[in-house]
Amino acid sequence: MGTLSYTMTMSLDGYVEDPTGSIAFTDPDEEVHRFANQQARETAAFLFGRGLYDVMEEFWTAPERADGPDVEAEFAQLYAATPRIVFSDSLESVPPGCRLVRGASAVEEVLRLKKETDGDLAVGGAGLAASLLDLIDEFRPRVAPAVLGGGTPYFPRGADLRLRLVEERAFRNGVVHLRYERTG
């Protein structure tokens, strides 16, 4: 059975995007990038909402990624080799390596995926994560040393969760990775 995890970098005050929609504050240094590469290596499938899919797909499948720094080229290879499932009613199609889920209940599809998949199903995108909140097994925020004062929150308003810290790691640049499991 698959584990549904939600991993995104957030600001110290809990936002995954700044008030203008930018995620520039999340740019990882090499140490954090290598950690993200290891997480990608362990991912059975990426599950994206439309917004994050557009950002990730355009950037990580661009030809210059394969010719970039080693840490980025490695992530680009891992990303392209990992199945990507996109939940969107506005997209008409997706490229090879991706599967589009339209008009279906995200909850029903993810329940099916959890039953049929061994490994980590990595949710990306605050909107998709909010719609799947009750199904998420692990929350894995990377907390960046930045305060944004507003934007898109990591957790939806009104979220009421009881969690247990099972892993933590601090990086030299001030980013902290946290991994929480649900407690019942």
ChimeraX commands (.cxc) that place a marker at each C-alpha (Angstrom):
marker #1 position 0.00,0.00,0.00 radius 0.5
marker #1 position 1.29,3.44,-0.90 radius 0.5
marker #1 position 2.06,6.27,1.48 radius 0.5
marker #1 position 0.62,9.65,0.55 radius 0.5
marker #1 position 3.03,12.42,1.52 radius 0.5
marker #1 position 2.87,16.18,1.14 radius 0.5
marker #1 position 6.27,17.79,0.62 radius 0.5
marker #1 position 6.78,21.45,-0.18 radius 0.5
marker #1 position 9.11,24.17,0.99 radius 0.5
marker #1 position 7.36,26.76,3.10 radius 0.5
marker #1 position 8.38,29.99,4.75 radius 0.5
marker #1 position 8.86,30.18,8.50 radius 0.5
marker #1 position 5.38,31.73,8.70 radius 0.5
marker #1 position 3.82,28.84,6.75 radius 0.5
marker #1 position 3.49,29.94,3.10 radius 0.5
marker #1 position 4.47,27.96,-0.02 radius 0.5
marker #1 position 4.11,31.02,-2.30 radius 0.5
marker #1 position 4.57,34.68,-1.55 radius 0.5
marker #1 position 1.69,37.16,-2.03 radius 0.5
marker #1 position 2.59,37.53,-5.75 radius 0.5
marker #1 position 2.58,33.75,-6.35 radius 0.5
marker #1 position 6.38,33.47,-6.49 radius 0.5
marker #1 position 8.25,30.49,-5.08 radius 0.5
marker #1 position 11.69,32.09,-5.57 radius 0.5
marker #1 position 12.35,31.90,-1.82 radius 0.5
marker #1 position 12.39,28.09,-2.13 radius 0.5
marker #1 position 15.46,27.84,-4.41 radius 0.5
marker #1 position 17.57,25.10,-2.80 radius 0.5
marker #1 position 21.32,25.14,-2.40 radius 0.5
marker #1 position 23.30,22.04,-3.39 radius 0.5
marker #1 position 22.91,20.29,-0.01 radius 0.5
marker #1 position 19.12,20.71,0.06 radius 0.5
marker #1 position 18.92,19.78,-3.63 radius 0.5
marker #1 position 20.77,16.50,-3.00 radius 0.5
marker #1 position 18.29,15.74,-0.23 radius 0.5
marker #1 position 15.40,16.48,-2.62 radius 0.5
marker #1 position 17.04,14.20,-5.19 radius 0.5
marker #1 position 17.08,11.36,-2.65 radius 0.5
marker #1 position 13.39,11.94,-1.91 radius 0.5
marker #1 position 12.64,11.90,-5.67 radius 0.5
marker #1 position 14.58,8.64,-5.99 radius 0.5
marker #1 position 12.21,7.11,-3.40 radius 0.5
marker #1 position 9.02,8.44,-5.02 radius 0.5
marker #1 position 6.74,6.03,-6.87 radius 0.5
marker #1 position 4.69,8.85,-8.44 radius 0.5
marker #1 position 4.29,12.61,-8.25 radius 0.5
marker #1 position 0.70,13.88,-7.88 radius 0.5
marker #1 position 0.27,17.48,-8.99 radius 0.5
marker #1 position -2.42,20.07,-9.20 radius 0.5
marker #1 position -2.36,22.16,-12.36 radius 0.5
marker #1 position -0.37,25.11,-11.02 radius 0.5
marker #1 position 2.61,23.21,-9.63 radius 0.5
marker #1 position 2.57,20.81,-12.58 radius 0.5
marker #1 position 2.98,23.73,-14.98 radius 0.5
marker #1 position 5.97,25.05,-13.02 radius 0.5
marker #1 position 7.65,21.67,-12.52 radius 0.5
marker #1 position 7.07,20.24,-15.97 radius 0.5
marker #1 position 8.24,23.28,-17.90 radius 0.5
marker #1 position 11.37,23.73,-15.80 radius 0.5
marker #1 position 12.52,20.14,-15.18 radius 0.5
marker #1 position 11.92,18.78,-18.68 radius 0.5
marker #1 position 13.66,21.69,-20.43 radius 0.5
marker #1 position 16.74,20.48,-22.38 radius 0.5
marker #1 position 19.07,22.83,-20.50 radius 0.5
marker #1 position 18.36,20.98,-17.24 radius 0.5
marker #1 position 20.27,17.92,-18.53 radius 0.5
marker #1 position 23.26,20.17,-19.28 radius 0.5
marker #1 position 23.06,22.14,-16.03 radius 0.5
marker #1 position 24.84,21.57,-12.73 radius 0.5
marker #1 position 25.15,17.88,-11.79 radius 0.5
marker #1 position 22.66,18.13,-8.92 radius 0.5
marker #1 position 20.02,19.68,-11.21 radius 0.5
marker #1 position 20.70,17.25,-14.06 radius 0.5
marker #1 position 20.26,14.36,-11.64 radius 0.5
marker #1 position 16.92,15.71,-10.41 radius 0.5
marker #1 position 15.75,16.31,-13.99 radius 0.5
marker #1 position 16.52,12.66,-14.84 radius 0.5
marker #1 position 14.74,11.40,-11.72 radius 0.5
marker #1 position 11.77,13.69,-12.36 radius 0.5
marker #1 position 11.36,12.60,-15.99 radius 0.5
marker #1 position 11.65,8.92,-15.03 radius 0.5
marker #1 position 8.98,9.13,-12.30 radius 0.5
marker #1 position 5.31,8.83,-13.28 radius 0.5
marker #1 position 3.47,12.13,-12.92 radius 0.5
marker #1 position -0.28,12.27,-12.35 radius 0.5
marker #1 position -1.91,15.63,-12.97 radius 0.5
marker #1 position -5.32,16.50,-11.53 radius 0.5
marker #1 position -6.85,19.15,-13.77 radius 0.5
marker #1 position -10.11,19.82,-15.56 radius 0.5
marker #1 position -8.58,22.64,-17.60 radius 0.5
marker #1 position -5.76,20.71,-19.29 radius 0.5
marker #1 position -6.58,18.88,-22.52 radius 0.5
marker #1 position -3.51,16.64,-22.62 radius 0.5
marker #1 position -0.16,15.91,-21.00 radius 0.5
marker #1 position 3.10,14.59,-22.48 radius 0.5
marker #1 position 4.39,11.01,-22.21 radius 0.5
marker #1 position 5.36,10.11,-18.65 radius 0.5
marker #1 position 2.32,11.96,-17.32 radius 0.5
marker #1 position -1.26,10.91,-16.82 radius 0.5
marker #1 position -4.12,13.38,-16.74 radius 0.5
marker #1 position -7.01,12.88,-14.34 radius 0.5
marker #1 position -10.01,14.96,-15.38 radius 0.5
marker #1 position -13.53,15.12,-14.08 radius 0.5
marker #1 position -12.88,12.42,-11.50 radius 0.5
marker #1 position -12.86,12.75,-7.78 radius 0.5
marker #1 position -9.28,13.28,-6.66 radius 0.5
marker #1 position -10.11,11.47,-3.42 radius 0.5
marker #1 position -11.40,8.37,-5.24 radius 0.5
marker #1 position -8.40,8.31,-7.58 radius 0.5
marker #1 position -5.89,8.70,-4.75 radius 0.5
marker #1 position -7.59,5.98,-2.69 radius 0.5
marker #1 position -7.19,3.68,-5.71 radius 0.5
marker #1 position -3.56,4.70,-6.18 radius 0.5
marker #1 position -2.77,4.09,-2.50 radius 0.5
marker #1 position -4.16,0.55,-2.78 radius 0.5
marker #1 position -2.34,-0.24,-6.03 radius 0.5
marker #1 position 1.03,1.44,-5.43 radius 0.5
marker #1 position 3.96,0.42,-3.30 radius 0.5
marker #1 position 6.04,3.38,-2.19 radius 0.5
marker #1 position 5.64,7.09,-1.81 radius 0.5
marker #1 position 2.94,9.04,-3.62 radius 0.5
marker #1 position 4.20,12.61,-3.38 radius 0.5
marker #1 position 1.52,15.31,-3.44 radius 0.5
marker #1 position 2.64,18.67,-4.80 radius 0.5
marker #1 position 0.55,21.80,-4.73 radius 0.5
marker #1 position -1.28,23.38,-1.81 radius 0.5
marker #1 position -4.69,23.21,-3.50 radius 0.5
marker #1 position -4.45,19.51,-4.31 radius 0.5
marker #1 position -3.06,18.77,-0.85 radius 0.5
marker #1 position -5.99,20.63,0.75 radius 0.5
marker #1 position -8.46,18.52,-1.23 radius 0.5
marker #1 position -6.68,15.34,-0.08 radius 0.5
marker #1 position -5.96,16.45,3.50 radius 0.5
marker #1 position -7.79,13.52,5.13 radius 0.5
marker #1 position -5.81,11.00,3.05 radius 0.5
marker #1 position -2.30,12.36,3.63 radius 0.5
marker #1 position -0.22,10.01,5.75 radius 0.5
marker #1 position 2.88,12.17,6.14 radius 0.5
marker #1 position 3.53,15.91,6.06 radius 0.5
marker #1 position 7.10,16.77,5.03 radius 0.5
marker #1 position 7.59,20.52,5.01 radius 0.5
marker #1 position 10.98,22.01,4.35 radius 0.5
marker #1 position 11.00,25.26,6.30 radius 0.5
marker #1 position 13.00,28.05,4.67 radius 0.5
marker #1 position 14.47,30.89,6.75 radius 0.5
marker #1 position 12.15,33.47,5.22 radius 0.5
marker #1 position 9.04,35.28,6.45 radius 0.5
marker #1 position 6.62,36.24,3.67 radius 0.5
marker #1 position 3.73,37.80,5.59 radius 0.5
marker #1 position 1.15,36.25,3.30 radius 0.5
marker #1 position 0.58,34.14,0.22 radius 0.5
marker #1 position -0.58,30.56,-0.24 radius 0.5
marker #1 position -0.48,28.62,3.04 radius 0.5
marker #1 position 1.02,25.12,3.35 radius 0.5
marker #1 position -1.99,24.03,5.41 radius 0.5
marker #1 position -5.52,25.07,4.47 radius 0.5
marker #1 position -7.34,27.39,6.82 radius 0.5
marker #1 position -9.17,25.49,9.54 radius 0.5
marker #1 position -6.98,22.36,9.26 radius 0.5
marker #1 position -7.12,20.38,12.51 radius 0.5
marker #1 position -4.43,17.69,12.57 radius 0.5
marker #1 position -2.63,15.75,15.29 radius 0.5
marker #1 position 0.89,14.85,14.19 radius 0.5
marker #1 position 3.99,13.17,15.54 radius 0.5
marker #1 position 7.49,14.27,14.51 radius 0.5
marker #1 position 9.41,11.26,13.14 radius 0.5
marker #1 position 12.34,12.96,11.39 radius 0.5
marker #1 position 14.11,16.28,11.34 radius 0.5
marker #1 position 17.18,17.56,9.56 radius 0.5
marker #1 position 18.78,20.98,9.59 radius 0.5
marker #1 position 20.81,22.17,6.60 radius 0.5
marker #1 position 23.73,24.61,6.62 radius 0.5
marker #1 position 21.69,27.26,4.76 radius 0.5
marker #1 position 19.07,27.39,7.52 radius 0.5
marker #1 position 16.43,25.19,5.85 radius 0.5
marker #1 position 14.92,22.56,8.14 radius 0.5
marker #1 position 13.27,19.38,6.87 radius 0.5
marker #1 position 10.51,18.00,9.10 radius 0.5
marker #1 position 8.57,14.76,8.66 radius 0.5
marker #1 position 5.36,14.21,10.60 radius 0.5
marker #1 position 2.99,11.23,10.71 radius 0.5
marker #1 position -0.65,11.37,11.71 radius 0.5
marker #1 position -1.40,10.24,15.27 radius 0.5
marker #1 position -4.69,8.42,15.00 radius 0.5
marker link #1:1,2 radius 0.2
marker link #1:2,3 radius 0.2
marker link #1:3,4 radius 0.2
marker link #1:4,5 radius 0.2
marker link #1:5,6 radius 0.2
marker link #1:6,7 radius 0.2
marker link #1:7,8 radius 0.2
marker link #1:8,9 radius 0.2
marker link #1:9,10 radius 0.2
marker link #1:10,11 radius 0.2
marker link #1:11,12 radius 0.2
marker link #1:12,13 radius 0.2
marker link #1:13,14 radius 0.2
marker link #1:14,15 radius 0.2
marker link #1:15,16 radius 0.2
marker link #1:16,17 radius 0.2
marker link #1:17,18 radius 0.2
marker link #1:18,19 radius 0.2
marker link #1:19,20 radius 0.2
marker link #1:20,21 radius 0.2
marker link #1:21,22 radius 0.2
marker link #1:22,23 radius 0.2
marker link #1:23,24 radius 0.2
marker link #1:24,25 radius 0.2
marker link #1:25,26 radius 0.2
marker link #1:26,27 radius 0.2
marker link #1:27,28 radius 0.2
marker link #1:28,29 radius 0.2
marker link #1:29,30 radius 0.2
marker link #1:30,31 radius 0.2
marker link #1:31,32 radius 0.2
marker link #1:32,33 radius 0.2
marker link #1:33,34 radius 0.2
marker link #1:34,35 radius 0.2
marker link #1:35,36 radius 0.2
marker link #1:36,37 radius 0.2
marker link #1:37,38 radius 0.2
marker link #1:38,39 radius 0.2
marker link #1:39,40 radius 0.2
marker link #1:40,41 radius 0.2
marker link #1:41,42 radius 0.2
marker link #1:42,43 radius 0.2
marker link #1:43,44 radius 0.2
marker link #1:44,45 radius 0.2
marker link #1:45,46 radius 0.2
marker link #1:46,47 radius 0.2
marker link #1:47,48 radius 0.2
marker link #1:48,49 radius 0.2
marker link #1:49,50 radius 0.2
marker link #1:50,51 radius 0.2
marker link #1:51,52 radius 0.2
marker link #1:52,53 radius 0.2
marker link #1:53,54 radius 0.2
marker link #1:54,55 radius 0.2
marker link #1:55,56 radius 0.2
marker link #1:56,57 radius 0.2
marker link #1:57,58 radius 0.2
marker link #1:58,59 radius 0.2
marker link #1:59,60 radius 0.2
marker link #1:60,61 radius 0.2
marker link #1:61,62 radius 0.2
marker link #1:62,63 radius 0.2
marker link #1:63,64 radius 0.2
marker link #1:64,65 radius 0.2
marker link #1:65,66 radius 0.2
marker link #1:66,67 radius 0.2
marker link #1:67,68 radius 0.2
marker link #1:68,69 radius 0.2
marker link #1:69,70 radius 0.2
marker link #1:70,71 radius 0.2
marker link #1:71,72 radius 0.2
marker link #1:72,73 radius 0.2
marker link #1:73,74 radius 0.2
marker link #1:74,75 radius 0.2
marker link #1:75,76 radius 0.2
marker link #1:76,77 radius 0.2
marker link #1:77,78 radius 0.2
marker link #1:78,79 radius 0.2
marker link #1:79,80 radius 0.2
marker link #1:80,81 radius 0.2
marker link #1:81,82 radius 0.2
marker link #1:82,83 radius 0.2
marker link #1:83,84 radius 0.2
marker link #1:84,85 radius 0.2
marker link #1:85,86 radius 0.2
marker link #1:86,87 radius 0.2
marker link #1:87,88 radius 0.2
marker link #1:88,89 radius 0.2
marker link #1:89,90 radius 0.2
marker link #1:90,91 radius 0.2
marker link #1:91,92 radius 0.2
marker link #1:92,93 radius 0.2
marker link #1:93,94 radius 0.2
marker link #1:94,95 radius 0.2
marker link #1:95,96 radius 0.2
marker link #1:96,97 radius 0.2
marker link #1:97,98 radius 0.2
marker link #1:98,99 radius 0.2
marker link #1:99,100 radius 0.2
marker link #1:100,101 radius 0.2
marker link #1:101,102 radius 0.2
marker link #1:102,103 radius 0.2
marker link #1:103,104 radius 0.2
marker link #1:104,105 radius 0.2
marker link #1:105,106 radius 0.2
marker link #1:106,107 radius 0.2
marker link #1:107,108 radius 0.2
marker link #1:108,109 radius 0.2
marker link #1:109,110 radius 0.2
marker link #1:110,111 radius 0.2
marker link #1:111,112 radius 0.2
marker link #1:112,113 radius 0.2
marker link #1:113,114 radius 0.2
marker link #1:114,115 radius 0.2
marker link #1:115,116 radius 0.2
marker link #1:116,117 radius 0.2
marker link #1:117,118 radius 0.2
marker link #1:118,119 radius 0.2
marker link #1:119,120 radius 0.2
marker link #1:120,121 radius 0.2
marker link #1:121,122 radius 0.2
marker link #1:122,123 radius 0.2
marker link #1:123,124 radius 0.2
marker link #1:124,125 radius 0.2
marker link #1:125,126 radius 0.2
marker link #1:126,127 radius 0.2
marker link #1:127,128 radius 0.2
marker link #1:128,129 radius 0.2
marker link #1:129,130 radius 0.2
marker link #1:130,131 radius 0.2
marker link #1:131,132 radius 0.2
marker link #1:132,133 radius 0.2
marker link #1:133,134 radius 0.2
marker link #1:134,135 radius 0.2
marker link #1:135,136 radius 0.2
marker link #1:136,137 radius 0.2
marker link #1:137,138 radius 0.2
marker link #1:138,139 radius 0.2
marker link #1:139,140 radius 0.2
marker link #1:140,141 radius 0.2
marker link #1:141,142 radius 0.2
marker link #1:142,143 radius 0.2
marker link #1:143,144 radius 0.2
marker link #1:144,145 radius 0.2
marker link #1:145,146 radius 0.2
marker link #1:146,147 radius 0.2
marker link #1:147,148 radius 0.2
marker link #1:148,149 radius 0.2
marker link #1:149,150 radius 0.2
marker link #1:150,151 radius 0.2
marker link #1:151,152 radius 0.2
marker link #1:152,153 radius 0.2
marker link #1:153,154 radius 0.2
marker link #1:154,155 radius 0.2
marker link #1:155,156 radius 0.2
marker link #1:156,157 radius 0.2
marker link #1:157,158 radius 0.2
marker link #1:158,159 radius 0.2
marker link #1:159,160 radius 0.2
marker link #1:160,161 radius 0.2
marker link #1:161,162 radius 0.2
marker link #1:162,163 radius 0.2
marker link #1:163,164 radius 0.2
marker link #1:164,165 radius 0.2
marker link #1:165,166 radius 0.2
marker link #1:166,167 radius 0.2
marker link #1:167,168 radius 0.2
marker link #1:168,169 radius 0.2
marker link #1:169,170 radius 0.2
marker link #1:170,171 radius 0.2
marker link #1:171,172 radius 0.2
marker link #1:172,173 radius 0.2
marker link #1:173,174 radius 0.2
marker link #1:174,175 radius 0.2
marker link #1:175,176 radius 0.2
marker link #1:176,177 radius 0.2
marker link #1:177,178 radius 0.2
marker link #1:178,179 radius 0.2
marker link #1:179,180 radius 0.2
marker link #1:180,181 radius 0.2
marker link #1:181,182 radius 0.2
marker link #1:182,183 radius 0.2
marker link #1:183,184 radius 0.2
view
